[in-house]
Amino acid sequence: MARKYSRSASKDVERAMKKRKRGSLRSGRSKKKVKSRKQAVAIGLSEARRKGKKVPKRKSSRRK
């Protein structure tokens, strides 16, 4: 079975997680410090997407 994410994309996520642990990972325009693991993973994946690596598309959120 083929990989869902490329190895280099998982390296980007790993880098983001380490930055979060050090306390130097910041998010978006507000530049607030990231505290949650989920947000760190999301930032790592979006960086990988921006670089053009193999990462599935974002799931669109549904609003009711």
CHARMM internal coordinates of N, CA and C (Angstrom, degrees):
IC EDIT
DIST 1 N 1 CA 1.4457
DIST 1 CA 1 C 1.5313
ANGL 1 N 1 CA 1 C 110.38
DIST 1 C 2 N 1.2995
ANGL 1 CA 1 C 2 N 116.50
DIHE 1 N 1 CA 1 C 2 N 139.95
DIST 2 N 2 CA 1.4627
ANGL 1 C 2 N 2 CA 121.27
DIHE 1 CA 1 C 2 N 2 CA -177.39
DIST 2 CA 2 C 1.5263
ANGL 2 N 2 CA 2 C 111.38
DIHE 1 C 2 N 2 CA 2 C -73.65
DIST 2 C 3 N 1.3227
ANGL 2 CA 2 C 3 N 114.64
DIHE 2 N 2 CA 2 C 3 N 154.65
DIST 3 N 3 CA 1.4674
ANGL 2 C 3 N 3 CA 119.93
DIHE 2 CA 2 C 3 N 3 CA 178.72
DIST 3 CA 3 C 1.5236
ANGL 3 N 3 CA 3 C 110.27
DIHE 2 C 3 N 3 CA 3 C -74.51
DIST 3 C 4 N 1.3344
ANGL 3 CA 3 C 4 N 115.29
DIHE 3 N 3 CA 3 C 4 N 141.03
DIST 4 N 4 CA 1.4650
ANGL 3 C 4 N 4 CA 120.25
DIHE 3 CA 3 C 4 N 4 CA 178.56
DIST 4 CA 4 C 1.5336
ANGL 4 N 4 CA 4 C 110.30
DIHE 3 C 4 N 4 CA 4 C -76.97
DIST 4 C 5 N 1.3366
ANGL 4 CA 4 C 5 N 115.57
DIHE 4 N 4 CA 4 C 5 N -38.54
DIST 5 N 5 CA 1.4610
ANGL 4 C 5 N 5 CA 122.47
DIHE 4 CA 4 C 5 N 5 CA 178.90
DIST 5 CA 5 C 1.5116
ANGL 5 N 5 CA 5 C 108.55
DIHE 4 C 5 N 5 CA 5 C -119.37
DIST 5 C 6 N 1.3224
ANGL 5 CA 5 C 6 N 117.51
DIHE 5 N 5 CA 5 C 6 N 146.59
DIST 6 N 6 CA 1.4621
ANGL 5 C 6 N 6 CA 119.71
DIHE 5 CA 5 C 6 N 6 CA 177.43
DIST 6 CA 6 C 1.5266
ANGL 6 N 6 CA 6 C 109.26
DIHE 5 C 6 N 6 CA 6 C -75.53
DIST 6 C 7 N 1.3218
ANGL 6 CA 6 C 7 N 116.21
DIHE 6 N 6 CA 6 C 7 N 159.96
DIST 7 N 7 CA 1.4694
ANGL 6 C 7 N 7 CA 120.32
DIHE 6 CA 6 C 7 N 7 CA 179.82
DIST 7 CA 7 C 1.5214
ANGL 7 N 7 CA 7 C 110.46
DIHE 6 C 7 N 7 CA 7 C -62.91
DIST 7 C 8 N 1.3252
ANGL 7 CA 7 C 8 N 116.46
DIHE 7 N 7 CA 7 C 8 N -38.24
DIST 8 N 8 CA 1.4630
ANGL 7 C 8 N 8 CA 119.65
DIHE 7 CA 7 C 8 N 8 CA -179.08
DIST 8 CA 8 C 1.5247
ANGL 8 N 8 CA 8 C 111.39
DIHE 7 C 8 N 8 CA 8 C -68.63
DIST 8 C 9 N 1.3424
ANGL 8 CA 8 C 9 N 117.22
DIHE 8 N 8 CA 8 C 9 N -28.67
DIST 9 N 9 CA 1.4600
ANGL 8 C 9 N 9 CA 120.53
DIHE 8 CA 8 C 9 N 9 CA 176.27
DIST 9 CA 9 C 1.5243
ANGL 9 N 9 CA 9 C 109.93
DIHE 8 C 9 N 9 CA 9 C -68.54
DIST 9 C 10 N 1.3307
ANGL 9 CA 9 C 10 N 116.38
DIHE 9 N 9 CA 9 C 10 N -38.99
DIST 10 N 10 CA 1.4604
ANGL 9 C 10 N 10 CA 119.06
DIHE 9 CA 9 C 10 N 10 CA 178.64
DIST 10 CA 10 C 1.5250
ANGL 10 N 10 CA 10 C 110.97
DIHE 9 C 10 N 10 CA 10 C -68.49
DIST 10 C 11 N 1.3220
ANGL 10 CA 10 C 11 N 117.33
DIHE 10 N 10 CA 10 C 11 N -27.11
DIST 11 N 11 CA 1.4733
ANGL 10 C 11 N 11 CA 121.12
DIHE 10 CA 10 C 11 N 11 CA 175.26
DIST 11 CA 11 C 1.5289
ANGL 11 N 11 CA 11 C 109.56
DIHE 10 C 11 N 11 CA 11 C -67.05
DIST 11 C 12 N 1.3317
ANGL 11 CA 11 C 12 N 116.90
DIHE 11 N 11 CA 11 C 12 N -39.00
DIST 12 N 12 CA 1.4692
ANGL 11 C 12 N 12 CA 121.06
DIHE 11 CA 11 C 12 N 12 CA 177.72
DIST 12 CA 12 C 1.5190
ANGL 12 N 12 CA 12 C 110.88
DIHE 11 C 12 N 12 CA 12 C -63.11
DIST 12 C 13 N 1.3270
ANGL 12 CA 12 C 13 N 116.46
DIHE 12 N 12 CA 12 C 13 N -40.38
DIST 13 N 13 CA 1.4670
ANGL 12 C 13 N 13 CA 121.18
DIHE 12 CA 12 C 13 N 13 CA 178.74
DIST 13 CA 13 C 1.5263
ANGL 13 N 13 CA 13 C 109.07
DIHE 12 C 13 N 13 CA 13 C -66.00
DIST 13 C 14 N 1.3197
ANGL 13 CA 13 C 14 N 115.88
DIHE 13 N 13 CA 13 C 14 N -43.15
DIST 14 N 14 CA 1.4680
ANGL 13 C 14 N 14 CA 120.77
DIHE 13 CA 13 C 14 N 14 CA 179.16
DIST 14 CA 14 C 1.5238
ANGL 14 N 14 CA 14 C 110.84
DIHE 13 C 14 N 14 CA 14 C -60.43
DIST 14 C 15 N 1.3215
ANGL 14 CA 14 C 15 N 116.37
DIHE 14 N 14 CA 14 C 15 N -41.44
DIST 15 N 15 CA 1.4675
ANGL 14 C 15 N 15 CA 121.71
DIHE 14 CA 14 C 15 N 15 CA 178.97
DIST 15 CA 15 C 1.5258
ANGL 15 N 15 CA 15 C 110.73
DIHE 14 C 15 N 15 CA 15 C -62.02
DIST 15 C 16 N 1.3487
ANGL 15 CA 15 C 16 N 116.02
DIHE 15 N 15 CA 15 C 16 N -42.28
DIST 16 N 16 CA 1.4651
ANGL 15 C 16 N 16 CA 121.01
DIHE 15 CA 15 C 16 N 16 CA 179.06
DIST 16 CA 16 C 1.5269
ANGL 16 N 16 CA 16 C 110.96
DIHE 15 C 16 N 16 CA 16 C -65.10
DIST 16 C 17 N 1.3323
ANGL 16 CA 16 C 17 N 116.63
DIHE 16 N 16 CA 16 C 17 N -39.14
DIST 17 N 17 CA 1.4640
ANGL 16 C 17 N 17 CA 120.72
DIHE 16 CA 16 C 17 N 17 CA 179.67
DIST 17 CA 17 C 1.5312
ANGL 17 N 17 CA 17 C 111.00
DIHE 16 C 17 N 17 CA 17 C -65.04
DIST 17 C 18 N 1.3239
ANGL 17 CA 17 C 18 N 116.51
DIHE 17 N 17 CA 17 C 18 N -39.95
DIST 18 N 18 CA 1.4597
ANGL 17 C 18 N 18 CA 120.15
DIHE 17 CA 17 C 18 N 18 CA 178.76
DIST 18 CA 18 C 1.5243
ANGL 18 N 18 CA 18 C 111.27
DIHE 17 C 18 N 18 CA 18 C -67.22
DIST 18 C 19 N 1.3413
ANGL 18 CA 18 C 19 N 115.94
DIHE 18 N 18 CA 18 C 19 N -38.51
DIST 19 N 19 CA 1.4676
ANGL 18 C 19 N 19 CA 120.20
DIHE 18 CA 18 C 19 N 19 CA 176.94
DIST 19 CA 19 C 1.5241
ANGL 19 N 19 CA 19 C 110.74
DIHE 18 C 19 N 19 CA 19 C -62.63
DIST 19 C 20 N 1.3506
ANGL 19 CA 19 C 20 N 115.81
DIHE 19 N 19 CA 19 C 20 N -39.06
DIST 20 N 20 CA 1.4659
ANGL 19 C 20 N 20 CA 120.40
DIHE 19 CA 19 C 20 N 20 CA 179.29
DIST 20 CA 20 C 1.5264
ANGL 20 N 20 CA 20 C 109.94
DIHE 19 C 20 N 20 CA 20 C -63.61
DIST 20 C 21 N 1.3166
ANGL 20 CA 20 C 21 N 115.59
DIHE 20 N 20 CA 20 C 21 N -42.49
DIST 21 N 21 CA 1.4613
ANGL 20 C 21 N 21 CA 120.73
DIHE 20 CA 20 C 21 N 21 CA -178.37
DIST 21 CA 21 C 1.5288
ANGL 21 N 21 CA 21 C 111.31
DIHE 20 C 21 N 21 CA 21 C -64.15
DIST 21 C 22 N 1.3417
ANGL 21 CA 21 C 22 N 115.06
DIHE 21 N 21 CA 21 C 22 N -36.95
DIST 22 N 22 CA 1.4671
ANGL 21 C 22 N 22 CA 120.04
DIHE 21 CA 21 C 22 N 22 CA 177.62
DIST 22 CA 22 C 1.5269
ANGL 22 N 22 CA 22 C 111.55
DIHE 21 C 22 N 22 CA 22 C -73.35
DIST 22 C 23 N 1.3483
ANGL 22 CA 22 C 23 N 114.95
DIHE 22 N 22 CA 22 C 23 N -22.28
DIST 23 N 23 CA 1.4691
ANGL 22 C 23 N 23 CA 119.46
DIHE 22 CA 22 C 23 N 23 CA -179.62
DIST 23 CA 23 C 1.5063
ANGL 23 N 23 CA 23 C 113.00
DIHE 22 C 23 N 23 CA 23 C 91.60
DIST 23 C 24 N 1.3366
ANGL 23 CA 23 C 24 N 117.27
DIHE 23 N 23 CA 23 C 24 N 19.06
DIST 24 N 24 CA 1.4603
ANGL 23 C 24 N 24 CA 119.88
DIHE 23 CA 23 C 24 N 24 CA -178.22
DIST 24 CA 24 C 1.5307
ANGL 24 N 24 CA 24 C 112.99
DIHE 23 C 24 N 24 CA 24 C -110.77
DIST 24 C 25 N 1.3404
ANGL 24 CA 24 C 25 N 116.70
DIHE 24 N 24 CA 24 C 25 N 5.36
DIST 25 N 25 CA 1.4683
ANGL 24 C 25 N 25 CA 119.79
DIHE 24 CA 24 C 25 N 25 CA 179.93
DIST 25 CA 25 C 1.5171
ANGL 25 N 25 CA 25 C 109.32
DIHE 24 C 25 N 25 CA 25 C -86.72
DIST 25 C 26 N 1.3357
ANGL 25 CA 25 C 26 N 115.31
DIHE 25 N 25 CA 25 C 26 N 127.42
DIST 26 N 26 CA 1.4591
ANGL 25 C 26 N 26 CA 120.04
DIHE 25 CA 25 C 26 N 26 CA -178.93
DIST 26 CA 26 C 1.5196
ANGL 26 N 26 CA 26 C 109.42
DIHE 25 C 26 N 26 CA 26 C -125.89
DIST 26 C 27 N 1.3240
ANGL 26 CA 26 C 27 N 115.75
DIHE 26 N 26 CA 26 C 27 N 154.12
DIST 27 N 27 CA 1.4630
ANGL 26 C 27 N 27 CA 119.08
DIHE 26 CA 26 C 27 N 27 CA -173.31
DIST 27 CA 27 C 1.5218
ANGL 27 N 27 CA 27 C 112.39
DIHE 26 C 27 N 27 CA 27 C -112.91
DIST 27 C 28 N 1.3228
ANGL 27 CA 27 C 28 N 114.52
DIHE 27 N 27 CA 27 C 28 N 147.47
DIST 28 N 28 CA 1.4554
ANGL 27 C 28 N 28 CA 124.98
DIHE 27 CA 27 C 28 N 28 CA 168.77
DIST 28 CA 28 C 1.5127
ANGL 28 N 28 CA 28 C 118.74
DIHE 27 C 28 N 28 CA 28 C 39.25
DIST 28 C 29 N 1.3323
ANGL 28 CA 28 C 29 N 114.17
DIHE 28 N 28 CA 28 C 29 N -149.79
DIST 29 N 29 CA 1.4578
ANGL 28 C 29 N 29 CA 120.08
DIHE 28 CA 28 C 29 N 29 CA -177.04
DIST 29 CA 29 C 1.5214
ANGL 29 N 29 CA 29 C 112.46
DIHE 28 C 29 N 29 CA 29 C -74.00
DIST 29 C 30 N 1.3237
ANGL 29 CA 29 C 30 N 116.40
DIHE 29 N 29 CA 29 C 30 N -30.57
DIST 30 N 30 CA 1.4683
ANGL 29 C 30 N 30 CA 120.27
DIHE 29 CA 29 C 30 N 30 CA -176.50
DIST 30 CA 30 C 1.5198
ANGL 30 N 30 CA 30 C 112.44
DIHE 29 C 30 N 30 CA 30 C -71.45
DIST 30 C 31 N 1.3348
ANGL 30 CA 30 C 31 N 116.12
DIHE 30 N 30 CA 30 C 31 N -22.56
DIST 31 N 31 CA 1.4672
ANGL 30 C 31 N 31 CA 123.27
DIHE 30 CA 30 C 31 N 31 CA -179.17
DIST 31 CA 31 C 1.5265
ANGL 31 N 31 CA 31 C 111.94
DIHE 30 C 31 N 31 CA 31 C 58.91
DIST 31 C 32 N 1.3374
ANGL 31 CA 31 C 32 N 116.11
DIHE 31 N 31 CA 31 C 32 N 32.35
DIST 32 N 32 CA 1.4639
ANGL 31 C 32 N 32 CA 120.18
DIHE 31 CA 31 C 32 N 32 CA 176.77
DIST 32 CA 32 C 1.5185
ANGL 32 N 32 CA 32 C 109.45
DIHE 31 C 32 N 32 CA 32 C -78.08
DIST 32 C 33 N 1.3225
ANGL 32 CA 32 C 33 N 115.73
DIHE 32 N 32 CA 32 C 33 N 150.02
DIST 33 N 33 CA 1.4636
ANGL 32 C 33 N 33 CA 121.08
DIHE 32 CA 32 C 33 N 33 CA -179.84
DIST 33 CA 33 C 1.5286
ANGL 33 N 33 CA 33 C 109.63
DIHE 32 C 33 N 33 CA 33 C -69.35
DIST 33 C 34 N 1.3335
ANGL 33 CA 33 C 34 N 116.23
DIHE 33 N 33 CA 33 C 34 N 134.04
DIST 34 N 34 CA 1.4619
ANGL 33 C 34 N 34 CA 121.85
DIHE 33 CA 33 C 34 N 34 CA -179.61
DIST 34 CA 34 C 1.5218
ANGL 34 N 34 CA 34 C 108.79
DIHE 33 C 34 N 34 CA 34 C -84.58
DIST 34 C 35 N 1.3485
ANGL 34 CA 34 C 35 N 116.18
DIHE 34 N 34 CA 34 C 35 N 129.47
DIST 35 N 35 CA 1.4585
ANGL 34 C 35 N 35 CA 120.64
DIHE 34 CA 34 C 35 N 35 CA -179.26
DIST 35 CA 35 C 1.5201
ANGL 35 N 35 CA 35 C 112.13
DIHE 34 C 35 N 35 CA 35 C -112.47
DIST 35 C 36 N 1.3346
ANGL 35 CA 35 C 36 N 118.19
DIHE 35 N 35 CA 35 C 36 N -29.76
DIST 36 N 36 CA 1.4647
ANGL 35 C 36 N 36 CA 120.26
DIHE 35 CA 35 C 36 N 36 CA -174.96
DIST 36 CA 36 C 1.5287
ANGL 36 N 36 CA 36 C 111.74
DIHE 35 C 36 N 36 CA 36 C -88.04
DIST 36 C 37 N 1.3304
ANGL 36 CA 36 C 37 N 114.78
DIHE 36 N 36 CA 36 C 37 N 146.85
DIST 37 N 37 CA 1.4679
ANGL 36 C 37 N 37 CA 121.36
DIHE 36 CA 36 C 37 N 37 CA 178.84
DIST 37 CA 37 C 1.5158
ANGL 37 N 37 CA 37 C 110.24
DIHE 36 C 37 N 37 CA 37 C -66.91
DIST 37 C 38 N 1.3440
ANGL 37 CA 37 C 38 N 116.51
DIHE 37 N 37 CA 37 C 38 N -41.25
DIST 38 N 38 CA 1.4667
ANGL 37 C 38 N 38 CA 120.68
DIHE 37 CA 37 C 38 N 38 CA -178.14
DIST 38 CA 38 C 1.5216
ANGL 38 N 38 CA 38 C 111.01
DIHE 37 C 38 N 38 CA 38 C -59.15
DIST 38 C 39 N 1.3276
ANGL 38 CA 38 C 39 N 116.12
DIHE 38 N 38 CA 38 C 39 N -41.80
DIST 39 N 39 CA 1.4594
ANGL 38 C 39 N 39 CA 120.09
DIHE 38 CA 38 C 39 N 39 CA -178.88
DIST 39 CA 39 C 1.5247
ANGL 39 N 39 CA 39 C 110.34
DIHE 38 C 39 N 39 CA 39 C -67.92
DIST 39 C 40 N 1.3338
ANGL 39 CA 39 C 40 N 116.89
DIHE 39 N 39 CA 39 C 40 N -37.04
DIST 40 N 40 CA 1.4621
ANGL 39 C 40 N 40 CA 120.80
DIHE 39 CA 39 C 40 N 40 CA 178.19
DIST 40 CA 40 C 1.5280
ANGL 40 N 40 CA 40 C 110.65
DIHE 39 C 40 N 40 CA 40 C -63.04
DIST 40 C 41 N 1.3306
ANGL 40 CA 40 C 41 N 116.58
DIHE 40 N 40 CA 40 C 41 N -41.08
DIST 41 N 41 CA 1.4688
ANGL 40 C 41 N 41 CA 121.25
DIHE 40 CA 40 C 41 N 41 CA 178.15
DIST 41 CA 41 C 1.5230
ANGL 41 N 41 CA 41 C 109.78
DIHE 40 C 41 N 41 CA 41 C -64.24
DIST 41 C 42 N 1.3370
ANGL 41 CA 41 C 42 N 116.57
DIHE 41 N 41 CA 41 C 42 N -43.33
DIST 42 N 42 CA 1.4668
ANGL 41 C 42 N 42 CA 121.09
DIHE 41 CA 41 C 42 N 42 CA -179.76
DIST 42 CA 42 C 1.5236
ANGL 42 N 42 CA 42 C 111.16
DIHE 41 C 42 N 42 CA 42 C -61.80
DIST 42 C 43 N 1.3235
ANGL 42 CA 42 C 43 N 116.81
DIHE 42 N 42 CA 42 C 43 N -40.01
DIST 43 N 43 CA 1.4718
ANGL 42 C 43 N 43 CA 120.66
DIHE 42 CA 42 C 43 N 43 CA 179.01
DIST 43 CA 43 C 1.5233
ANGL 43 N 43 CA 43 C 109.97
DIHE 42 C 43 N 43 CA 43 C -66.29
DIST 43 C 44 N 1.3287
ANGL 43 CA 43 C 44 N 117.15
DIHE 43 N 43 CA 43 C 44 N -42.67
DIST 44 N 44 CA 1.4684
ANGL 43 C 44 N 44 CA 121.26
DIHE 43 CA 43 C 44 N 44 CA 178.39
DIST 44 CA 44 C 1.5192
ANGL 44 N 44 CA 44 C 112.12
DIHE 43 C 44 N 44 CA 44 C -61.13
DIST 44 C 45 N 1.3331
ANGL 44 CA 44 C 45 N 116.57
DIHE 44 N 44 CA 44 C 45 N -41.57
DIST 45 N 45 CA 1.4691
ANGL 44 C 45 N 45 CA 120.50
DIHE 44 CA 44 C 45 N 45 CA 179.66
DIST 45 CA 45 C 1.5221
ANGL 45 N 45 CA 45 C 111.62
DIHE 44 C 45 N 45 CA 45 C -68.94
DIST 45 C 46 N 1.3290
ANGL 45 CA 45 C 46 N 116.66
DIHE 45 N 45 CA 45 C 46 N -39.06
DIST 46 N 46 CA 1.4658
ANGL 45 C 46 N 46 CA 118.45
DIHE 45 CA 45 C 46 N 46 CA -179.53
DIST 46 CA 46 C 1.5279
ANGL 46 N 46 CA 46 C 110.51
DIHE 45 C 46 N 46 CA 46 C -68.07
DIST 46 C 47 N 1.3423
ANGL 46 CA 46 C 47 N 117.05
DIHE 46 N 46 CA 46 C 47 N -34.64
DIST 47 N 47 CA 1.4729
ANGL 46 C 47 N 47 CA 119.93
DIHE 46 CA 46 C 47 N 47 CA 175.22
DIST 47 CA 47 C 1.5230
ANGL 47 N 47 CA 47 C 110.13
DIHE 46 C 47 N 47 CA 47 C -63.51
DIST 47 C 48 N 1.3359
ANGL 47 CA 47 C 48 N 116.64
DIHE 47 N 47 CA 47 C 48 N -41.74
DIST 48 N 48 CA 1.4645
ANGL 47 C 48 N 48 CA 121.15
DIHE 47 CA 47 C 48 N 48 CA 179.06
DIST 48 CA 48 C 1.5270
ANGL 48 N 48 CA 48 C 110.34
DIHE 47 C 48 N 48 CA 48 C -63.58
DIST 48 C 49 N 1.3288
ANGL 48 CA 48 C 49 N 116.84
DIHE 48 N 48 CA 48 C 49 N -41.06
DIST 49 N 49 CA 1.4712
ANGL 48 C 49 N 49 CA 120.87
DIHE 48 CA 48 C 49 N 49 CA 177.88
DIST 49 CA 49 C 1.5221
ANGL 49 N 49 CA 49 C 110.88
DIHE 48 C 49 N 49 CA 49 C -61.37
DIST 49 C 50 N 1.3327
ANGL 49 CA 49 C 50 N 115.30
DIHE 49 N 49 CA 49 C 50 N -42.57
DIST 50 N 50 CA 1.4719
ANGL 49 C 50 N 50 CA 120.16
DIHE 49 CA 49 C 50 N 50 CA -179.08
DIST 50 CA 50 C 1.5199
ANGL 50 N 50 CA 50 C 110.91
DIHE 49 C 50 N 50 CA 50 C -62.83
DIST 50 C 51 N 1.3476
ANGL 50 CA 50 C 51 N 116.57
DIHE 50 N 50 CA 50 C 51 N -33.16
DIST 51 N 51 CA 1.4649
ANGL 50 C 51 N 51 CA 120.96
DIHE 50 CA 50 C 51 N 51 CA 179.38
DIST 51 CA 51 C 1.5255
ANGL 51 N 51 CA 51 C 111.85
DIHE 50 C 51 N 51 CA 51 C -79.77
DIST 51 C 52 N 1.3496
ANGL 51 CA 51 C 52 N 116.84
DIHE 51 N 51 CA 51 C 52 N -8.41
DIST 52 N 52 CA 1.4636
ANGL 51 C 52 N 52 CA 120.87
DIHE 51 CA 51 C 52 N 52 CA 177.85
DIST 52 CA 52 C 1.5157
ANGL 52 N 52 CA 52 C 114.03
DIHE 51 C 52 N 52 CA 52 C 85.77
DIST 52 C 53 N 1.3204
ANGL 52 CA 52 C 53 N 117.21
DIHE 52 N 52 CA 52 C 53 N 23.87
DIST 53 N 53 CA 1.4641
ANGL 52 C 53 N 53 CA 120.39
DIHE 52 CA 52 C 53 N 53 CA 179.33
DIST 53 CA 53 C 1.5186
ANGL 53 N 53 CA 53 C 110.67
DIHE 52 C 53 N 53 CA 53 C -83.68
DIST 53 C 54 N 1.3428
ANGL 53 CA 53 C 54 N 115.45
DIHE 53 N 53 CA 53 C 54 N 168.05
DIST 54 N 54 CA 1.4651
ANGL 53 C 54 N 54 CA 120.18
DIHE 53 CA 53 C 54 N 54 CA -176.21
DIST 54 CA 54 C 1.5289
ANGL 54 N 54 CA 54 C 110.65
DIHE 53 C 54 N 54 CA 54 C -76.94
DIST 54 C 55 N 1.3207
ANGL 54 CA 54 C 55 N 114.95
DIHE 54 N 54 CA 54 C 55 N 99.81
DIST 55 N 55 CA 1.4670
ANGL 54 C 55 N 55 CA 122.53
DIHE 54 CA 54 C 55 N 55 CA 178.94
DIST 55 CA 55 C 1.5256
ANGL 55 N 55 CA 55 C 106.58
DIHE 54 C 55 N 55 CA 55 C -140.59
DIST 55 C 56 N 1.3427
ANGL 55 CA 55 C 56 N 118.27
DIHE 55 N 55 CA 55 C 56 N 134.70
DIST 56 N 56 CA 1.4691
ANGL 55 C 56 N 56 CA 119.32
DIHE 55 CA 55 C 56 N 56 CA 178.60
DIST 56 CA 56 C 1.5213
ANGL 56 N 56 CA 56 C 111.93
DIHE 55 C 56 N 56 CA 56 C -61.49
DIST 56 C 57 N 1.3265
ANGL 56 CA 56 C 57 N 115.74
DIHE 56 N 56 CA 56 C 57 N 157.86
DIST 57 N 57 CA 1.4632
ANGL 56 C 57 N 57 CA 120.65
DIHE 56 CA 56 C 57 N 57 CA -179.99
DIST 57 CA 57 C 1.5138
ANGL 57 N 57 CA 57 C 110.70
DIHE 56 C 57 N 57 CA 57 C -63.92
DIST 57 C 58 N 1.3169
ANGL 57 CA 57 C 58 N 115.58
DIHE 57 N 57 CA 57 C 58 N 155.50
DIST 58 N 58 CA 1.4612
ANGL 57 C 58 N 58 CA 121.06
DIHE 57 CA 57 C 58 N 58 CA 177.19
DIST 58 CA 58 C 1.5251
ANGL 58 N 58 CA 58 C 109.84
DIHE 57 C 58 N 58 CA 58 C -67.26
DIST 58 C 59 N 1.3090
ANGL 58 CA 58 C 59 N 116.44
DIHE 58 N 58 CA 58 C 59 N 143.27
DIST 59 N 59 CA 1.4632
ANGL 58 C 59 N 59 CA 119.52
DIHE 58 CA 58 C 59 N 59 CA 174.85
DIST 59 CA 59 C 1.5180
ANGL 59 N 59 CA 59 C 107.70
DIHE 58 C 59 N 59 CA 59 C -77.96
DIST 59 C 60 N 1.3203
ANGL 59 CA 59 C 60 N 116.90
DIHE 59 N 59 CA 59 C 60 N 131.09
DIST 60 N 60 CA 1.4614
ANGL 59 C 60 N 60 CA 118.79
DIHE 59 CA 59 C 60 N 60 CA 179.68
DIST 60 CA 60 C 1.5154
ANGL 60 N 60 CA 60 C 109.22
DIHE 59 C 60 N 60 CA 60 C -78.51
DIST 60 C 61 N 1.3115
ANGL 60 CA 60 C 61 N 115.80
DIHE 60 N 60 CA 60 C 61 N 136.46
DIST 61 N 61 CA 1.4662
ANGL 60 C 61 N 61 CA 119.21
DIHE 60 CA 60 C 61 N 61 CA -179.08
DIST 61 CA 61 C 1.5082
ANGL 61 N 61 CA 61 C 109.90
DIHE 60 C 61 N 61 CA 61 C -82.88
DIST 61 C 62 N 1.3098
ANGL 61 CA 61 C 62 N 115.82
DIHE 61 N 61 CA 61 C 62 N 139.32
DIST 62 N 62 CA 1.4639
ANGL 61 C 62 N 62 CA 121.05
DIHE 61 CA 61 C 62 N 62 CA -179.67
DIST 62 CA 62 C 1.5020
ANGL 62 N 62 CA 62 C 109.37
DIHE 61 C 62 N 62 CA 62 C -97.06
DIST 62 C 63 N 1.3035
ANGL 62 CA 62 C 63 N 116.03
DIHE 62 N 62 CA 62 C 63 N 133.14
DIST 63 N 63 CA 1.4632
ANGL 62 C 63 N 63 CA 120.29
DIHE 62 CA 62 C 63 N 63 CA 176.57
DIST 63 CA 63 C 1.5087
ANGL 63 N 63 CA 63 C 108.68
DIHE 62 C 63 N 63 CA 63 C -111.35
DIST 63 C 64 N 1.3231
ANGL 63 CA 63 C 64 N 115.31
DIHE 63 N 63 CA 63 C 64 N 136.32
DIST 64 N 64 CA 1.4529
ANGL 63 C 64 N 64 CA 119.95
DIHE 63 CA 63 C 64 N 64 CA -178.71
DIST 64 CA 64 C 1.4997
ANGL 64 N 64 CA 64 C 111.55
DIHE 63 C 64 N 64 CA 64 C -100.99
END
COOR INIT
IC SEED 1 N 1 CA 1 C
IC BUILD
